[in-house]
Structures are given as C-alpha cells and as structure tokens.
Amino acid sequence: MASSQLPCVVVGVDRSVAGLRALRLAVVEARRRGVMLCAVRAWDVNLAYGDYAGYRVRLARREAEQTITDAFGDILGDLPTDVAVQRVTPLGVAGPLLVEYASRDEDVLFVGRDRHAWLSRLFRRSVSAYCVRHARCLVQVVPPDAFGREMSGWGISRTIRRDLADLANL
C-alpha cells in the first residue's frame, strides 16, 4: 500500500496506447497538484512450477520494473525530474491492487482502457471497470486517442488495405 499519508496520483502502467496516454495524463495531474505519482505495474505468476518458482518470481518482478521504465521512456524519454515518482511492482491482480494504492478520497487513479474484442472480454476482466466500481477516489478511465483507436486491432488492417488501394490507383 502507499506509504505516504498525503494524497497522490496513482496510475496503472502498461505499454498499450491507452496505458501510455493514461501515464502521460497522470504525470500532468501530479504536476498540477504538486503531489507524488505512484506508478503501479501489478504482476502475477503461477507458482506451481516447484523449483522454478523463485526464478519465475524474480523474472516477473524484473519485467514489471522494466515495463514502468520503458513506459516513462516512451512518453517522456525518462522519469520526470519535476515530479516525485514511486515505482511499485506488487504481486497480485491489477484491479484490486490499484484500488488499494489509491485508497484515500483525495487520490486520483488513472487507468487506460483499450478496446478489446468481444472474445478477449470473455477471458479477461476489465481493470478499468473494477476500479470504477470499487475505488473510493476519483477514477479517470483513459481511452486511446484517435490515432490509437485507428491503429488498434482491425483499424490498422483497414488502414493498410485503404492505403494499398490508394497506391494501386496512382
């Protein structure tokens, strides 16, 4: 759980288009409020592999830490120098952990929400929906921007086919 009793901006970190946009907006909000930014990348690992469990835990934690570093690199080039950033990589399910870290009424929680195909929604719970239902603080659900919407899933296929058709007509 967040160690500070002061309000903070909490953001769930992933490298999806919506996740990177949420991180960028969370940095802006932390700057505006003058509070700490708590960047959370939850991870889970199947510990049923006996002797390999310790190795898998270390690897998963290292990958979670790298995801946070890479996400900040993607949007800012590096960690911001004008905002205090706490990088957190807890073991567990993302939704409940994000709600736990954003436990104060004055906190703000940012989560990205990519559009998923109906089949993937059957097998994956929505982190953003969980946070909206259970958080005590303000939750900002951030969709991908227009470019991200166009380039995700079938959108990129349509765009490529349209561009190829346009080139064929030249």
C-alpha positions in Angstrom: 0.0 0.0 0.0 1.1 3.6 -0.5 3.4 4.6 2.3 2.6 8.3 2.3 -0.5 9.7 4.1 -0.5 12.6 1.6 -2.8 12.4 -1.5 -1.2 11.1 -4.6 -1.9 10.3 -8.2 -1.9 6.6 -8.9 -1.6 5.2 -12.4 -1.7 1.6 -13.6 1.2 1.2 -16.0 1.2 -0.8 -19.2 2.5 -0.1 -22.7 -0.8 -0.1 -24.5 -1.8 3.0 -26.4 -4.4 3.8 -23.8 -2.0 2.9 -20.9 0.7 5.3 -22.2 -1.9 8.0 -22.6 -3.1 7.4 -19.0 0.5 7.7 -17.8 1.1 10.9 -19.6 -2.1 12.4 -18.2 -1.2 11.2 -14.7 2.1 12.9 -14.9 0.4 16.1 -15.9 -2.1 15.8 -13.0 0.7 15.1 -10.5 2.5 18.2 -11.6 -0.7 20.3 -11.5 -1.5 19.1 -7.9 2.2 19.1 -6.7 1.8 15.5 -5.4 3.7 12.2 -5.8 3.0 10.0 -8.7 2.6 6.3 -7.8 3.3 4.2 -10.9 1.9 0.7 -10.3 2.6 -2.3 -12.5 1.0 -5.4 -11.0 2.1 -8.8 -12.0 1.1 -12.4 -11.3 3.0 -15.7 -11.8 1.9 -19.3 -11.5 3.9 -20.7 -8.6 3.1 -24.3 -9.4 6.4 -24.9 -11.1 8.3 -26.1 -8.0 12.0 -25.4 -8.3 11.5 -22.7 -10.9 9.1 -20.6 -8.8 11.8 -18.4 -7.3 13.3 -17.8 -10.8 9.9 -17.0 -12.3 9.1 -14.5 -9.5 12.4 -12.7 -10.0 11.9 -12.6 -13.7 8.3 -11.4 -13.5 9.3 -8.6 -11.0 12.1 -7.5 -13.2 9.8 -7.4 -16.2 7.3 -5.3 -14.3 10.0 -2.9 -13.3 11.2 -2.7 -16.9 7.7 -2.1 -18.1 7.5 1.0 -15.9 10.9 2.3 -17.1 10.0 1.7 -20.7 6.6 3.3 -20.4 8.2 6.5 -19.0 10.8 6.3 -21.7 8.1 6.0 -24.4 6.2 9.1 -23.2 8.9 11.4 -21.7 12.2 9.9 -22.6 12.9 9.2 -19.0 11.4 9.6 -15.5 10.2 13.1 -14.9 12.5 15.2 -12.8 9.9 17.7 -11.6 7.5 15.1 -10.0 8.3 12.6 -7.3 7.7 9.1 -8.7 7.2 6.0 -6.7 7.5 2.9 -8.8 5.6 -0.1 -7.4 5.6 -3.6 -8.7 3.3 -5.7 -6.4 2.4 -9.3 -6.9 -1.3 -9.7 -7.5 -4.3 -8.8 -9.6 -4.2 -5.3 -11.1 -7.7 -4.0 -10.3 -7.7 -4.7 -6.5 -4.1 -3.5 -6.1 -4.7 -0.2 -7.9 -7.8 0.4 -5.7 -5.6 -0.4 -2.6 -2.9 2.1 -3.6 -5.5 4.8 -4.4 -7.2 4.4 -1.1 -7.7 8.0 0.0 -10.6 10.1 -1.0 -8.2 12.8 -2.3 -6.2 10.4 -4.5 -6.8 10.2 -8.3 -6.5 6.9 -10.1 -5.7 6.8 -13.8 -6.2 3.6 -15.8 -6.1 3.1 -19.6 -8.9 1.3 -21.4 -8.2 -0.2 -24.7 -11.0 -1.5 -26.8 -10.9 -5.3 -26.7 -12.5 -7.8 -29.0 -15.6 -9.5 -27.5 -13.8 -12.8 -27.2 -10.9 -11.4 -25.1 -13.5 -9.8 -22.8 -14.8 -13.3 -22.0 -11.5 -14.3 -20.6 -10.1 -11.1 -19.2 -11.7 -8.9 -16.5 -11.7 -5.2 -17.2 -9.3 -3.5 -14.8 -10.9 -0.1 -15.5 -14.4 -1.4 -14.8 -13.2 -3.0 -11.5 -11.5 0.3 -10.4 -14.6 2.4 -11.3 -16.8 0.0 -9.2 -14.5 -0.3 -6.1 -12.3 2.8 -5.8 -13.0 5.4 -3.1 -11.3 8.2 -5.1 -11.8 9.8 -8.5 -11.0 7.3 -11.3 -10.0 8.6 -14.7 -10.5 6.0 -17.4 -8.5 7.0 -20.3 -9.3 5.6 -23.8 -6.7 5.6 -26.6 -6.5 8.8 -28.6 -7.9 8.9 -32.2 -4.7 7.7 -33.7 -4.6 4.8 -31.2 -8.2 3.9 -32.0 -7.4 3.9 -35.7 -4.3 1.8 -35.3 -5.6 -0.8 -32.9 -7.0 -4.2 -33.9 -9.0 -4.2 -37.1 -8.4 -0.5 -37.6 -4.8 -1.0 -38.6 -5.8 -3.7 -41.2 -8.4 -1.4 -42.7 -5.9 1.5 -42.8 -3.3 -0.6 -44.6 -5.8 -2.0 -47.1 -7.1 1.5 -47.8 -3.5 2.8 -48.3 -2.6 -0.1 -50.6 -5.8 0.6 -52.6 -4.9 4.2 -52.9 -1.4 3.4 -54.0 -2.8 1.0 -56.6 -4.9 3.8 -58.1 -2.0 6.1 -58.6 
